[in-house]
Amino acid sequence: MNIHKSTFALFFGNRGFFPASLIAQAREDIPRLLKSWGHEVIMLDESATRYGAVETREEGERYANFLRAHQGKFDGVILSLPNFGDEFGAVTALKEAGVPILIQAYPDELDKMGPALRRDSFCGKLSIMDVFQQFGVKFTALKPHVVDPHSPKFKENVDYFDRVCRVVKHLQGMTVGAIGARTTPFKTVRIDEVTLQRYGITVETLDLAEVIARVKALPADSEAYRAKANFFKEYVLWDGVPAHAFDHLIKLGVVLDEIIQSYQMDAIAIRCWIELQQQLGISPCVLLGALNNNMLPAACEVDLGSAISMYLLSLASGEPPVCLDWNNNYDGEEDKCILFHCGPAPKAMMQEGGRVTDHAILETTLGKGCSYGPHVGRLAPMDFTFANLLTQEGAVNVYLGQGRFTEDPIPADFFGVAGVAEVNRLEDVLLYLGRKGHRHHVNLTRGHFQAPLQEALAHYLDYQVALPQGG
């Protein structure tokens, strides 16, 4: 997954008795600033309407036709109000835009309040929002109510809106792969594919037996095998890993790449035990971590809800995701716990020193030497946003929150990849998860992005979103 900054269609509102210079300055300023921040823009030609803005129903229809002609080429609309702006022209232009809309209004200046220079955008923004609400047009409005495009605050608003647009764009039409059937005891990860489809998410399922057969048939002298082997020799330490385990892990990595490409998958969730251990002598953890590191979300235990959650987190952050367990208390501290998994964490989220080992938990039942693959190490201190989702009664229910990994130590003999997480109101979060039937898994990504995620999921995509920390 390559995270590209959003392309914006620019809309300029106008009301006829305001001076043309206000529109002309906005048409110059906003595209230049957006391009300097890495965004592409499209604009209605200046000659298409008076001043290249919209102030009538007819001009609104011209703008709507402009958007139709460029459908698929923009991810959001920035509605700029250099002055009051005409409400009905705006709603005519944008009621079928089909993408998020950010409303930005210019501030007045106290030394420019005469009829020739005042804007009245402060009032005009409220009027636009009022009429959009009446017509059911969804939009984004951020603080401050009016903002100069040259201000740092507008740049922050654009960054926020960019993240909203990425989530909305890519979740609609997402494909997630279920590699193998859910392990029978793990009823905690059940999910309704039909509900997901109604939200635009397609699930593609593959039998694990087919995957294992392809691994066994794959030649070790192929170009894809050599490239994968060279990558993993540099990616992580392999001291003590038998040659046959390394060979099977590399072949499984190649097969997963082929499957992902063939089905154009945006994320996957794999059945990670016990057939892979019994038939190939491996655990896929390090492969999943590397996929996550390369921005292809990969969950274990066929947890499709986590795979989708990882994807939406990465869309918002532009950073790799990870799937972990809410696993251990931390010495009686109510707002801290240990988040753990066997080793599917991306290298970008780990401290130095990660290495591949046998699976210390599975070897107690399967025996030693038949489950190599966990990428063992510690998660680096960082802020994070966390999430997970489930389907319930035809709806997608998501929880969101924020926390951080601390520098608190974890005992050296603690197996897997882990970190001490500090989460405000952790006890309330855990009570919420248990009472609402959420998974034992939690997914997270670097940085704090709860607000744009909440807006994208709840406001634009109609997910049921909960914030168990409050807010």
C-alpha positions as CSV (number, residue, x, y, z in Angstrom):
1,M,0.0,0.0,0.0
2,N,1.4,3.4,-1.1
3,I,-0.1,6.2,0.9
4,H,-0.4,9.2,-1.4
5,K,-1.5,12.6,-0.2
6,S,-5.1,13.4,-1.4
7,T,-5.9,15.3,-4.6
8,F,-8.4,18.1,-3.9
9,A,-11.0,19.7,-6.1
10,L,-11.2,23.4,-5.2
11,F,-14.5,25.2,-5.1
12,F,-14.7,29.0,-4.5
13,G,-18.0,30.5,-3.3
14,N,-19.1,34.0,-4.2
15,R,-21.9,36.5,-3.8
16,G,-22.0,39.0,-6.6
17,F,-21.7,42.3,-4.8
18,F,-18.3,41.4,-3.3
19,P,-15.2,42.5,-5.2
20,A,-13.6,40.1,-7.8
21,S,-10.2,40.7,-6.1
22,L,-11.2,38.5,-3.2
23,I,-11.8,35.5,-5.5
24,A,-8.7,36.1,-7.6
25,Q,-6.5,36.1,-4.5
26,A,-8.0,32.9,-3.2
27,R,-7.6,31.2,-6.5
28,E,-3.9,32.1,-6.4
29,D,-3.2,31.4,-2.7
30,I,-4.9,28.1,-2.0
31,P,-3.6,26.0,-4.9
32,R,-0.1,27.3,-4.4
33,L,-0.2,26.4,-0.7
34,L,-1.7,23.0,-1.2
35,K,0.9,22.1,-3.9
36,S,3.7,23.2,-1.5
37,W,2.3,20.7,1.0
38,G,2.3,17.8,-1.5
39,H,-1.3,17.8,-2.8
40,E,-2.5,17.9,-6.3
41,V,-5.4,20.1,-7.1
42,I,-8.0,20.6,-9.9
43,M,-10.0,23.8,-10.4
44,L,-12.8,25.0,-12.6
45,D,-11.4,27.3,-15.3
46,E,-11.6,31.0,-14.4
47,S,-13.6,31.6,-17.6
48,A,-16.2,29.0,-16.9
49,T,-18.1,31.3,-14.4
50,R,-17.9,34.8,-13.2
51,Y,-14.4,35.1,-11.6
52,G,-14.1,31.2,-11.7
53,A,-16.3,31.0,-8.6
54,V,-19.9,29.8,-8.0
55,E,-22.8,32.2,-7.1
56,T,-25.8,30.9,-8.9
57,R,-27.7,27.7,-9.5
58,E,-26.5,27.7,-13.2
59,E,-22.9,28.1,-12.2
60,G,-23.4,25.4,-9.6
61,E,-24.6,23.0,-12.3
62,R,-21.5,23.9,-14.4
63,Y,-19.3,23.0,-11.4
64,A,-21.2,19.7,-10.8
65,N,-20.6,18.8,-14.5
66,F,-16.9,19.7,-13.9
67,L,-16.7,17.2,-11.1
68,R,-18.5,14.5,-13.1
69,A,-16.0,15.0,-15.9
70,H,-13.2,14.5,-13.4
71,Q,-14.8,11.7,-11.4
72,G,-12.1,9.4,-9.8
73,K,-9.4,12.1,-10.1
74,F,-10.0,13.8,-6.7
75,D,-10.3,12.5,-3.2
76,G,-12.0,15.5,-1.5
77,V,-13.4,19.0,-2.1
78,I,-12.1,22.1,-0.4
79,L,-15.0,24.7,-0.4
80,S,-13.3,28.0,0.1
81,L,-15.3,31.1,1.0
82,P,-13.3,34.3,0.2
83,N,-16.6,36.1,0.9
84,F,-20.1,35.2,2.1
85,G,-20.8,32.8,-0.8
86,D,-24.1,31.7,-2.3
87,E,-25.6,28.8,-0.5
88,F,-27.8,27.4,-3.2
89,G,-25.0,27.6,-5.8
90,A,-22.8,25.6,-3.5
91,V,-25.3,22.9,-2.7
92,T,-26.2,22.6,-6.4
93,A,-22.5,22.1,-7.2
94,L,-21.6,19.7,-4.5
95,K,-24.7,17.7,-3.4
96,E,-23.5,14.8,-5.6
97,A,-19.7,15.2,-5.1
98,G,-19.4,11.8,-3.4
99,V,-16.3,12.7,-1.5
100,P,-15.6,14.5,1.8
101,I,-16.0,18.3,1.7
102,L,-14.0,20.7,3.9
103,I,-15.5,24.2,4.3
104,Q,-12.9,26.9,4.8
105,A,-13.8,30.6,5.3
106,Y,-11.5,33.6,5.2
107,P,-11.3,35.9,8.2
108,D,-12.1,39.6,8.0
109,E,-9.4,42.1,9.1
110,L,-10.4,44.9,11.4
111,D,-8.8,47.5,9.1
112,K,-10.6,46.3,6.1
113,M,-14.3,46.3,7.1
114,G,-15.6,48.8,4.6
115,P,-18.0,47.7,1.8
116,A,-15.1,47.4,-0.7
117,L,-13.1,44.9,1.3
118,R,-15.1,43.2,4.0
119,R,-15.8,39.5,3.4
120,D,-18.6,38.4,5.8
121,S,-17.3,34.8,5.4
122,F,-17.8,34.2,9.1
123,C,-21.6,34.5,8.6
124,G,-21.5,32.9,5.2
125,K,-19.9,29.7,6.5
126,L,-22.8,29.2,8.9
127,S,-25.3,29.7,6.1
128,I,-23.5,27.1,3.8
129,M,-23.5,24.6,6.7
130,D,-27.2,25.2,7.3
131,V,-28.2,24.6,3.7
132,F,-25.9,21.5,3.4
133,Q,-27.6,20.1,6.5
134,Q,-31.0,20.7,4.9
135,F,-30.0,18.9,1.8
136,G,-28.2,16.0,3.6
137,V,-24.7,17.0,2.2
138,K,-22.0,15.7,4.5
139,F,-19.2,18.1,5.2
140,T,-16.2,18.7,7.5
141,A,-15.9,21.9,9.5
142,L,-12.9,22.5,11.8
143,K,-11.7,25.1,14.3
144,P,-11.2,28.0,14.0
145,H,-14.4,29.0,12.3
146,V,-12.5,31.3,10.0
147,V,-8.9,30.7,9.1
148,D,-6.3,32.4,6.8
149,P,-4.9,29.9,4.4
150,H,-1.4,31.1,5.2
151,S,-1.8,30.2,8.9
152,P,-0.3,27.1,10.5
153,K,-3.8,26.2,11.6
154,F,-5.1,25.9,8.1
155,K,-2.2,23.6,7.3
156,E,-3.2,21.4,10.3
157,N,-6.8,21.4,9.1
158,V,-5.7,20.3,5.6
159,D,-3.6,17.5,7.1
160,Y,-6.6,16.3,9.2
161,F,-8.8,16.5,6.1
162,D,-6.3,14.6,4.0
163,R,-6.4,11.7,6.5
164,V,-10.2,11.7,6.5
165,C,-10.2,11.5,2.7
166,R,-7.7,8.7,2.6
167,V,-9.8,6.5,4.9
168,V,-13.0,7.2,3.1
169,K,-11.6,6.6,-0.3
170,H,-9.8,3.3,0.4
171,L,-12.2,1.6,2.8
172,Q,-14.9,1.8,0.1
173,G,-13.8,-1.0,-2.2
174,M,-11.4,-2.7,0.1
175,T,-10.5,-6.3,-0.5
176,V,-9.3,-8.4,2.5
177,G,-8.0,-11.9,2.2
178,A,-8.9,-14.8,4.6
179,I,-6.0,-17.3,4.2
180,G,-7.4,-20.4,5.6
181,A,-10.4,-21.1,7.8
182,R,-10.9,-19.7,11.3
183,T,-9.3,-22.0,13.9
184,T,-12.3,-23.8,15.6
185,P,-11.6,-22.6,19.2
186,F,-11.2,-18.9,18.1
187,K,-14.9,-18.0,18.0
188,T,-13.7,-14.6,19.2
189,V,-12.8,-13.6,15.6
190,R,-16.1,-14.5,13.9
191,I,-17.3,-11.9,11.5
192,D,-20.2,-11.4,9.0
193,E,-18.9,-11.1,5.4
194,V,-22.3,-10.0,4.1
195,T,-22.3,-7.0,6.5
196,L,-18.8,-6.1,5.4
197,Q,-19.9,-6.2,1.7
198,R,-22.7,-3.8,2.4
199,Y,-20.0,-1.4,3.6
200,G,-18.0,-1.9,0.5
201,I,-15.5,-4.5,1.9
202,T,-15.0,-7.7,-0.1
203,V,-13.7,-10.8,1.6
204,E,-11.7,-13.3,-0.5
205,T,-11.2,-16.7,1.1
206,L,-8.5,-19.4,0.2
207,D,-8.1,-22.9,1.6
208,L,-4.9,-23.3,3.6
209,A,-4.3,-26.7,2.0
210,E,-3.9,-25.0,-1.4
211,V,-1.4,-22.5,0.1
212,I,0.7,-25.3,1.7
213,A,0.6,-27.3,-1.6
214,R,1.9,-24.2,-3.4
215,V,4.7,-23.7,-0.9
216,K,5.8,-27.4,-1.3
217,A,5.8,-27.0,-5.1
218,L,7.7,-23.7,-5.3
219,P,11.2,-24.1,-6.7
220,A,14.0,-22.6,-4.6
221,D,15.9,-21.3,-7.6
222,S,13.3,-18.9,-8.8
223,E,14.0,-15.2,-9.0
224,A,11.2,-14.4,-6.6
225,Y,12.6,-16.9,-4.0
226,R,16.1,-15.4,-4.2
227,A,14.8,-11.9,-3.9
228,K,12.7,-12.8,-0.8
229,A,15.6,-14.7,0.8
230,N,18.0,-11.8,0.3
231,F,15.4,-9.4,1.8
232,F,14.8,-11.5,4.9
233,K,18.5,-12.1,5.5
234,E,18.9,-8.3,5.9
235,Y,15.5,-7.7,7.6
236,V,16.1,-9.7,10.8
237,L,18.5,-12.0,12.7
238,W,18.3,-15.7,11.9
239,D,20.9,-17.2,14.2
240,G,19.9,-20.8,15.2
241,V,17.1,-21.1,12.7
242,P,17.3,-24.4,10.7
243,A,17.8,-24.2,6.9
244,H,14.5,-26.1,6.2
245,A,12.5,-23.6,8.4
246,F,14.1,-20.6,6.6
247,D,13.4,-22.2,3.2
248,H,9.7,-22.8,4.1
249,L,9.3,-19.3,5.4
250,I,10.7,-17.8,2.3
251,K,8.5,-20.0,0.1
252,L,5.4,-19.1,2.1
253,G,6.4,-15.4,1.8
254,V,6.5,-15.8,-2.0
255,V,3.2,-17.6,-2.2
256,L,1.5,-14.9,0.0
257,D,2.9,-12.2,-2.3
258,E,1.4,-14.0,-5.3
259,I,-2.0,-14.4,-3.7
260,I,-2.1,-10.7,-2.6
261,Q,-1.2,-9.6,-6.1
262,S,-3.6,-12.0,-7.8
263,Y,-6.6,-10.9,-5.8
264,Q,-5.5,-7.3,-5.4
265,M,-5.8,-7.6,-1.6
266,D,-5.5,-4.6,0.6
267,A,-5.0,-6.7,3.8
268,I,-4.9,-10.3,4.8
269,A,-5.6,-12.5,7.9
270,I,-4.0,-16.0,8.0
271,R,-4.7,-19.2,9.8
272,C,-1.4,-19.3,11.7
273,W,-1.6,-22.7,13.5
274,I,-1.3,-25.6,13.7
275,E,-1.2,-26.9,10.1
276,L,1.8,-24.7,9.2
277,Q,3.7,-26.0,12.2
278,Q,2.7,-29.7,11.5
279,Q,3.3,-29.7,7.8
280,L,6.0,-27.0,7.2
281,G,7.6,-26.6,10.6
282,I,7.1,-22.9,10.7
283,S,5.0,-20.0,12.2
284,P,4.3,-17.1,9.8
285,C,4.9,-14.3,12.3
286,V,8.0,-12.7,10.8
287,L,6.3,-12.8,7.3
288,L,3.3,-10.9,8.7
289,G,5.5,-8.4,10.4
290,A,7.3,-7.7,7.2
291,L,4.1,-7.3,5.3
292,N,3.0,-4.8,7.9
293,N,6.3,-3.0,7.6
294,N,5.7,-2.7,3.9
295,M,2.2,-1.2,4.6
296,L,0.2,-4.4,3.7
297,P,-1.7,-5.0,6.9
298,A,-1.5,-8.7,7.9
299,A,-3.3,-10.2,10.9
300,C,-3.0,-13.6,12.4
301,E,-5.6,-16.1,13.6
302,V,-7.8,-15.2,10.6
303,D,-9.0,-12.1,12.4
304,L,-10.5,-10.2,9.5
305,G,-11.8,-7.5,11.8
306,S,-8.3,-6.8,12.9
307,A,-7.0,-6.8,9.3
308,I,-9.6,-4.2,8.4
309,S,-8.8,-2.2,11.5
310,M,-5.1,-2.3,10.7
311,Y,-5.8,-1.0,7.2
312,L,-7.9,1.9,8.4
313,L,-5.3,2.8,11.0
314,S,-2.5,2.9,8.4
315,L,-4.6,4.9,6.0
316,A,-5.0,7.6,8.7
317,S,-1.4,7.5,9.9
318,G,0.7,6.6,6.9
319,E,2.6,4.3,9.2
320,P,2.7,0.5,9.6
321,P,0.1,-1.2,11.8
322,V,0.4,-4.1,14.2
323,C,-2.1,-6.6,15.7
324,L,-1.5,-7.4,19.4
325,D,-3.2,-9.0,22.3
326,W,-4.6,-7.2,25.4
327,N,-2.4,-9.6,27.3
328,N,-1.1,-8.9,30.8
329,N,-1.5,-6.5,33.7
330,Y,1.5,-4.5,34.6
331,D,2.4,-4.6,38.3
332,G,-1.0,-3.3,39.5
333,E,-0.9,-0.1,37.6
334,E,-4.4,0.5,36.4
335,D,-3.6,2.6,33.3
336,K,-0.8,0.2,32.1
337,C,-0.8,-3.2,30.6
338,I,1.5,-5.4,28.4
339,L,0.4,-5.7,24.8
340,F,1.9,-8.8,23.2
341,H,1.9,-11.1,20.2
342,C,4.1,-14.0,19.1
343,G,6.0,-11.8,16.7
344,P,4.1,-10.2,13.8
345,A,5.2,-6.7,14.5
346,P,6.7,-4.5,11.8
347,K,10.4,-3.8,12.2
348,A,9.6,-0.1,12.1
349,M,7.8,-0.3,15.5
350,M,10.4,-2.4,17.2
351,Q,13.6,-1.6,19.1
352,E,16.8,-3.0,17.7
353,G,17.8,-6.6,18.3
354,G,14.8,-8.5,16.9
355,R,15.4,-12.1,15.9
356,V,13.6,-15.2,14.7
357,T,13.1,-18.0,17.1
358,D,11.1,-21.2,17.7
359,H,7.6,-20.6,19.1
360,A,8.1,-20.9,22.9
361,I,4.4,-21.4,23.5
362,L,3.5,-23.9,20.7
363,E,6.6,-26.0,21.3
364,T,5.1,-27.1,24.7
365,T,2.4,-29.0,22.8
366,L,3.9,-29.6,19.3
367,G,7.5,-30.1,20.4
368,K,10.6,-28.2,19.8
369,G,11.8,-27.3,16.3
370,C,8.5,-27.3,14.4
371,S,7.3,-23.7,14.8
372,Y,10.2,-21.3,13.8
373,G,9.0,-17.9,12.7
374,P,8.2,-15.5,15.6
375,H,10.1,-12.2,15.4
376,V,11.0,-11.7,19.0
377,G,11.8,-8.3,20.5
378,R,10.4,-5.2,22.2
379,L,8.2,-2.5,20.9
380,A,9.7,1.0,20.8
381,P,8.4,3.8,23.0
382,M,5.9,5.8,20.9
383,D,2.4,7.4,20.9
384,F,-0.2,5.2,19.2
385,T,-3.8,5.1,18.1
386,F,-5.7,1.9,18.6
387,A,-8.8,0.3,17.1
388,N,-10.7,-2.8,16.4
389,L,-14.1,-3.7,14.8
390,L,-16.8,-6.3,14.8
391,T,-20.0,-6.8,12.8
392,Q,-23.3,-6.9,14.8
393,E,-26.9,-6.9,13.6
394,G,-25.9,-5.7,10.1
395,A,-23.6,-2.8,11.3
396,V,-19.9,-2.4,11.6
397,N,-18.9,-1.4,15.2
398,V,-15.5,0.2,15.8
399,Y,-13.8,1.4,18.9
400,L,-11.0,4.0,18.8
401,G,-8.5,5.3,21.4
402,Q,-5.1,6.6,22.0
403,G,-2.1,5.7,24.2
404,R,1.6,5.3,24.3
405,F,4.3,2.7,24.7
406,T,6.5,3.5,27.7
407,E,10.1,2.7,28.5
408,D,9.0,0.5,31.4
409,P,10.9,-2.8,31.4
410,I,9.4,-6.3,30.6
411,P,11.1,-9.4,32.1
412,A,13.8,-10.8,29.8
413,D,12.2,-14.2,29.7
414,F,8.9,-12.8,28.4
415,F,8.3,-14.5,25.0
416,G,7.4,-12.7,21.8
417,V,7.1,-9.1,20.9
418,A,5.7,-6.8,23.5
419,G,5.5,-3.4,25.0
420,V,4.2,-1.7,28.1
421,A,1.2,0.4,27.0
422,E,-0.2,3.3,29.0
423,V,-3.8,4.0,28.1
424,N,-5.9,6.6,29.9
425,R,-8.9,5.0,31.6
426,L,-7.7,1.6,30.7
427,E,-10.0,-0.1,33.1
428,D,-13.0,1.6,31.5
429,V,-11.7,0.6,28.1
430,L,-11.5,-3.1,29.1
431,L,-15.0,-3.0,30.6
432,Y,-16.4,-1.6,27.4
433,L,-14.7,-4.2,25.2
434,G,-15.9,-7.0,27.4
435,R,-19.5,-5.8,27.6
436,K,-19.7,-5.1,23.9
437,G,-18.1,-8.4,22.8
438,H,-15.0,-7.0,21.2
439,R,-11.9,-9.2,20.5
440,H,-9.0,-9.9,22.6
441,H,-6.9,-8.3,19.9
442,V,-6.1,-4.7,19.6
443,N,-4.6,-3.0,16.5
444,L,-2.5,0.1,16.5
445,T,-0.3,2.5,14.6
446,R,2.2,5.2,15.5
447,G,0.8,8.6,16.3
448,H,-2.5,10.1,17.5
449,F,-5.2,10.1,14.8
450,Q,-8.4,9.3,16.7
451,A,-10.2,12.5,15.6
452,P,-9.9,12.2,11.8
453,L,-10.6,8.4,12.0
454,Q,-13.8,9.1,14.0
455,E,-15.0,11.6,11.4
456,A,-14.2,9.4,8.4
457,L,-15.8,6.3,9.9
458,A,-18.8,7.7,11.7
459,H,-19.7,10.8,9.7
460,Y,-18.9,9.8,6.1
461,L,-19.0,5.9,6.2
462,D,-21.8,5.4,8.8
463,Y,-19.8,3.0,11.0
464,Q,-20.9,2.8,14.6
465,V,-18.0,4.3,16.4
466,A,-17.3,4.3,20.2
467,L,-14.6,6.1,22.2
468,P,-14.4,4.1,25.4
469,Q,-11.9,6.6,26.8
470,G,-14.4,9.4,26.4
471,G,-14.2,12.4,24.1
